[in-house]
Amino acid sequence: MTSTEAVLSNLFSILKSSLMKASDQFKAVIEKYLNETALTDTAFAIHFAKASKNLESCLSYIFSEVKKTGLCAFDNQEIFDMALRYYADDTIGKPAEIQCKVVVNQPSQADLFTPAPEPCPIPEQGSTVKQETKPVSKTLTLFDL
């Protein structure tokens, strides 16, 4: 193996492990949400305890639903709702496996050294805004009575 192939192989393994970490992080976030919901919602806890449902199938269901939309970015609550629907709906069987990459984005932290975006300009008080006046109608309408 040449040095270039070794570098590419190493880079590939690093990339693969970083992708797996993102997918593992996604799985952990979904699992945590489902466990917390089952603890606080007794109605959901019954669905969550079903032997026919499991986390891997839940993730496959989410992936298939996301694929159906054709979109690539979702709000957290949209994904959590899909997970809840999977456990609550008995008509959903075991979905087909889908190979995909999942990335969990964290909200950006506020940076004390980055300046805030400039606010929109506000008109000065000395300037006047021209207002159009509508001509007064001389005929009476039903609303004028």
C-alpha positions in Angstrom: 0.0 0.0 0.0 1.4 3.4 -1.0 1.5 6.3 1.4 -1.4 8.0 -0.5 -3.6 4.9 -0.1 -2.7 4.7 3.6 -3.7 8.4 4.0 -6.9 7.8 2.1 -7.7 4.7 4.1 -7.0 6.5 7.4 -9.2 9.5 6.3 -12.0 7.1 5.3 -11.9 5.4 8.7 -12.0 8.8 10.5 -14.9 9.9 8.3 -16.7 6.6 8.8 -16.3 6.9 12.6 -17.5 10.5 12.6 -20.6 9.4 10.6 -21.3 6.6 13.0 -21.0 9.0 16.0 -23.6 11.3 14.4 -25.9 8.3 13.9 -25.3 7.0 17.4 -26.0 10.5 18.7 -29.3 10.6 16.8 -30.2 7.2 18.2 -29.4 8.3 21.7 -31.4 11.5 21.4 -34.5 9.6 20.2 -34.1 6.9 22.9 -33.8 9.5 25.6 -36.9 11.4 24.4 -38.9 8.2 24.2 -37.9 7.0 27.7 -38.7 10.5 29.2 -42.0 10.5 27.5 -42.9 7.0 28.7 -42.1 8.1 32.3 -44.3 11.2 32.1 -47.1 9.9 29.9 -48.8 6.7 31.1 -50.8 6.3 27.9 -47.6 6.3 25.8 -45.9 4.0 28.2 -48.3 1.2 27.3 -47.5 1.6 23.6 -43.7 1.9 24.3 -43.7 -1.4 26.2 -45.1 -3.4 23.2 -42.9 -6.4 22.3 -43.6 -5.9 18.6 -42.0 -2.5 18.6 -38.3 -1.6 19.0 -35.9 1.3 18.6 -34.2 0.0 15.5 -37.5 -0.4 13.7 -38.6 3.0 15.0 -35.4 4.6 13.5 -36.1 2.8 10.2 -39.7 4.1 10.2 -38.4 7.7 10.8 -35.9 7.3 7.9 -38.6 6.0 5.6 -40.9 8.9 6.5 -38.1 11.4 6.0 -37.3 9.8 2.6 -41.0 10.1 1.5 -40.9 13.9 2.0 -37.8 14.4 0.0 -36.6 17.0 2.5 -33.3 16.9 4.3 -33.8 19.1 7.4 -36.4 18.7 10.1 -37.2 20.3 13.4 -36.6 18.1 16.5 -40.3 17.9 17.3 -41.2 16.7 13.8 -38.8 13.7 14.3 -40.0 13.1 17.8 -43.6 13.0 16.6 -42.7 10.4 14.0 -41.2 8.3 16.8 -44.3 8.6 18.9 -46.5 7.8 15.9 -44.5 4.6 15.3 -45.1 3.3 18.8 -48.8 4.4 19.0 -49.9 3.1 15.5 -50.4 -0.6 15.5 -50.8 -0.7 11.7 -47.1 0.2 11.2 -45.1 -2.9 10.8 -41.4 -3.4 10.5 -40.2 -0.9 7.9 -37.4 -1.7 5.4 -33.9 -0.9 6.3 -32.6 2.4 4.7 -28.9 3.2 4.5 -28.5 6.9 5.3 -26.4 9.4 7.2 -27.9 11.3 10.1 -26.5 14.5 11.5 -27.7 16.0 14.8 -27.1 19.7 14.8 -26.8 21.5 18.1 -27.9 25.2 18.4 -25.0 27.5 18.0 -23.6 29.0 21.2 -23.6 32.8 21.7 -20.1 34.2 21.1 -19.1 37.2 23.2 -16.6 38.3 20.7 -18.8 38.3 17.6 -20.6 41.5 17.0 -24.4 41.3 17.0 -26.1 41.8 13.6 -26.9 45.4 12.8 -30.5 46.4 13.4 -32.7 47.5 10.6 -32.5 51.3 10.0 -35.2 53.3 11.8 -36.4 56.5 10.1 -35.3 59.6 11.8 -37.8 61.6 13.8 -37.2 64.8 11.8 -38.1 63.1 8.5 -41.7 63.1 7.5 -43.5 60.2 5.9 -45.8 61.2 3.0 -49.2 59.8 3.5 -51.7 59.5 0.7 -55.2 60.9 1.4 -58.1 59.2 -0.2 -60.7 61.4 -1.9 -63.9 61.6 0.0 -66.8 59.9 -1.7 -70.0 62.0 -1.9 -72.3 59.0 -2.5 -73.6 57.1 0.5 -73.2 53.4 0.8 -74.9 50.9 3.0 -72.0 51.1 5.5 -72.5 54.9 5.9 -76.0 54.6 7.2 
